[in-house]
Amino acid sequence: MQVAVVKYNAGNIFSVMNALKRIGVDACLTDDASMLQSADRVIFPGQGEASGAMAYLREHRLDKVICSLQQPVLGICIGQQLMCRHSEEGDVDCLGIFEAEVKRFSPTLHEDKVPCMGWNAIHHTSSPLMEGVEGKYVYFVHSFYVPLCQETIAISDYILPYSAALHKDNFYATQFHPEKSGGIGERIIKNFLEL
C-alpha cells in the first residue's frame, strides 16, 4: 500500500511519518500532485496557523489537489480545520470539504485554559475510522475547534462539546493527534489504512 503525507508549511509532519514507520508503513512525504493522486491513502497532518497554511496551499495549488482526491484522506489537527469551510483563525476561507466553521475556544471559567492541551476522552464514535476507541483517551493540542455538525463522528468535551473527528465521503479528519496517542492512536491509524 502506498501512503502519501502532504508536505506543506506545517509542523508535526515528522511525528506522523515516525508513527507510520512504527507500524511498518514506509510513507512518502510529498507536495507532488501526481504522487498524491496515485497514492492509496493520503494523510494531511500538521500544526500551525490557518491563514498562513491556506496561503501556502493555494500558492502551491495543493488546495485543488487535496479537494480532488478520490482515495481515503485523513486530516489531523490543523488538517481537520483546513478541511472545513472557514476558520476564525486569521478569518480565512479554507478547503470547504466539510461545511463547518472553525471557532476559537472562549474560556468561561478561570480554570479553562486555551490552548486545550492534554488527554481527553472521545465518545459518541461512529464510522469504521473510530472502530474500537469509544471512551478512550487521545492527545489534543488546539485553540480552535469544529462545532458539532452533521459530519461529526466523535465528540470530545473541553469548555463545550465539539467535533473530535469528522467524516464525509472519502475524507476523514481528527482534531486530536493519533500519532501522539499511543496504542489507541495506532489503532485509529490502522483503521484508516484498512478503510
C-alpha positions as CSV (number, residue, x, y, z in Angstrom):
1,M,0.0,0.0,0.0
2,Q,1.3,3.4,-1.0
3,V,0.7,6.1,1.7
4,A,1.5,9.8,1.0
5,V,1.8,12.5,3.6
6,V,1.1,16.0,2.3
7,K,4.2,18.2,2.6
8,Y,3.5,21.9,3.3
9,N,4.5,24.6,5.8
10,A,3.2,22.9,8.9
11,G,4.8,21.5,12.0
12,N,4.5,18.0,13.4
13,I,4.6,16.2,10.0
14,F,7.6,14.1,11.0
15,S,5.8,12.8,14.1
16,V,3.2,11.3,11.6
17,M,6.0,9.8,9.5
18,N,7.5,8.2,12.6
19,A,4.2,6.9,13.8
20,L,3.6,5.3,10.3
21,K,7.1,3.8,10.4
22,R,6.4,2.3,13.9
23,I,3.5,0.3,12.4
24,G,5.6,-0.8,9.4
25,V,4.4,1.7,6.8
26,D,7.1,3.4,4.7
27,A,5.2,6.6,3.7
28,C,6.4,9.2,1.2
29,L,6.3,12.9,2.2
30,T,5.4,14.9,-0.9
31,D,3.8,18.0,-2.4
32,D,3.8,16.5,-5.9
33,A,0.2,16.4,-7.2
34,S,0.7,13.1,-9.2
35,M,2.1,11.3,-6.2
36,L,-0.7,12.4,-4.0
37,Q,-3.3,11.4,-6.6
38,S,-1.8,8.0,-7.2
39,A,-1.3,7.0,-3.5
40,D,-3.7,4.5,-1.9
41,R,-4.1,6.7,1.2
42,V,-3.3,10.3,1.9
43,I,-2.6,11.9,5.3
44,F,-2.9,15.7,5.7
45,P,-1.4,16.4,9.1
46,G,0.1,19.5,10.8
47,Q,0.3,22.1,13.5
48,G,0.3,25.8,12.6
49,E,-1.8,28.8,11.8
50,A,-4.8,28.5,9.4
51,S,-4.4,31.6,7.2
52,G,-0.6,31.1,6.6
53,A,-1.2,27.4,5.9
54,M,-4.0,28.2,3.4
55,A,-1.9,30.8,1.7
56,Y,0.8,28.2,1.2
57,L,-1.6,25.6,-0.1
58,R,-3.2,28.0,-2.6
59,E,0.2,29.2,-3.8
60,H,1.3,25.7,-4.5
61,R,-2.1,24.6,-5.8
62,L,-2.3,21.9,-3.2
63,D,-5.8,23.2,-2.2
64,K,-7.2,22.0,-5.5
65,V,-5.2,18.7,-5.4
66,I,-6.5,17.8,-1.9
67,C,-10.1,18.6,-2.7
68,S,-9.9,16.4,-5.9
69,L,-8.6,13.3,-4.2
70,Q,-10.7,10.2,-4.6
71,Q,-9.0,7.8,-2.2
72,P,-9.3,7.9,1.6
73,V,-7.8,11.1,3.1
74,L,-7.1,11.7,6.8
75,G,-6.7,15.2,8.1
76,I,-5.0,15.6,11.5
77,C,-5.2,18.7,13.8
78,I,-4.9,21.7,11.6
79,G,-5.5,19.3,8.7
80,Q,-9.1,18.8,10.1
81,Q,-9.6,22.6,10.5
82,L,-8.3,23.4,7.0
83,M,-10.7,20.8,5.5
84,C,-13.6,23.0,6.9
85,R,-15.3,25.9,5.1
86,H,-13.9,28.8,7.1
87,S,-11.7,29.4,10.2
88,E,-11.8,32.2,12.7
89,E,-8.0,31.8,12.9
90,G,-6.9,34.6,10.5
91,D,-10.6,34.9,9.2
92,V,-9.7,32.6,6.3
93,D,-11.7,30.6,3.8
94,C,-10.4,27.0,3.9
95,L,-10.9,23.9,1.6
96,G,-14.7,23.6,2.1
97,I,-14.7,19.8,2.2
98,F,-16.7,20.0,5.5
99,E,-19.4,22.7,5.8
100,A,-18.4,23.5,9.4
101,E,-16.8,26.8,10.6
102,V,-13.8,26.6,12.9
103,K,-14.3,28.6,16.1
104,R,-11.9,29.8,18.8
105,F,-12.4,28.4,22.3
106,S,-13.8,31.1,24.6
107,P,-13.0,30.3,28.2
108,T,-15.9,30.6,30.6
109,L,-14.2,29.7,33.9
110,H,-10.8,30.6,35.4
111,E,-9.6,27.1,35.0
112,D,-10.4,26.9,31.3
113,K,-7.0,27.3,29.6
114,V,-6.5,27.9,25.9
115,P,-5.0,26.1,24.2
116,C,-6.6,22.8,25.1
117,M,-3.6,20.6,25.7
118,G,-3.6,17.0,27.0
119,W,-5.5,13.8,27.1
120,N,-9.3,13.8,26.7
121,A,-11.8,11.1,26.1
122,I,-13.7,10.7,22.8
123,H,-17.3,9.4,22.8
124,H,-20.3,9.0,20.5
125,T,-18.0,7.5,18.0
126,S,-19.2,6.2,14.6
127,S,-17.6,5.3,11.3
128,P,-15.0,2.5,10.7
129,L,-12.3,5.0,11.5
130,M,-13.3,5.1,15.1
131,E,-13.8,1.3,15.5
132,G,-12.7,0.1,19.0
133,V,-12.0,3.5,20.5
134,E,-15.2,4.6,22.2
135,G,-14.5,6.2,25.6
136,K,-10.7,6.1,25.1
137,Y,-8.3,8.9,25.7
138,V,-6.4,10.7,22.9
139,Y,-4.0,13.6,22.8
140,F,-5.1,17.1,21.9
141,V,-3.3,20.5,21.4
142,H,-5.5,23.2,19.9
143,S,-7.0,26.7,20.5
144,F,-9.7,26.3,17.8
145,Y,-12.4,23.7,17.4
146,V,-15.0,22.4,15.0
147,P,-18.6,22.6,16.4
148,L,-20.8,19.6,16.4
149,C,-22.2,19.1,12.9
150,Q,-23.7,16.5,10.5
151,E,-20.2,15.1,9.7
152,T,-19.2,14.6,13.4
153,I,-18.0,11.0,14.0
154,A,-16.5,11.5,17.5
155,I,-17.1,14.1,20.3
156,S,-14.8,15.4,23.0
157,D,-15.5,17.9,25.7
158,Y,-13.4,21.0,26.6
159,I,-15.3,24.1,27.6
160,L,-18.1,22.7,25.4
161,P,-18.8,19.5,23.3
162,Y,-17.1,19.7,19.9
163,S,-16.1,17.5,17.0
164,A,-13.1,15.3,17.8
165,A,-13.4,13.7,14.3
166,L,-15.3,14.2,11.1
167,H,-16.2,12.1,8.0
168,K,-17.7,12.9,4.7
169,D,-17.3,10.7,1.6
170,N,-13.7,9.7,1.3
171,F,-12.5,12.4,3.7
172,Y,-11.8,11.7,7.4
173,A,-10.3,14.0,10.0
174,T,-9.3,14.1,13.6
175,Q,-8.7,17.2,15.8
176,F,-6.6,15.1,18.1
177,H,-3.2,13.6,17.3
178,P,-3.4,9.9,16.7
179,E,0.4,9.9,16.1
180,K,0.9,11.1,19.7
181,S,-1.9,9.0,21.3
182,G,-0.1,5.7,22.0
183,G,-1.8,2.4,21.2
184,I,-5.2,4.0,20.7
185,G,-3.7,6.4,18.1
186,E,-2.1,3.4,16.3
187,R,-5.4,1.7,16.3
188,I,-7.0,4.7,14.6
189,I,-4.2,4.9,12.0
190,K,-4.5,1.2,11.3
191,N,-8.3,1.7,11.0
192,F,-7.7,4.4,8.4
193,L,-5.3,2.2,6.4
194,E,-7.8,-0.6,6.4
195,L,-10.8,1.5,5.1
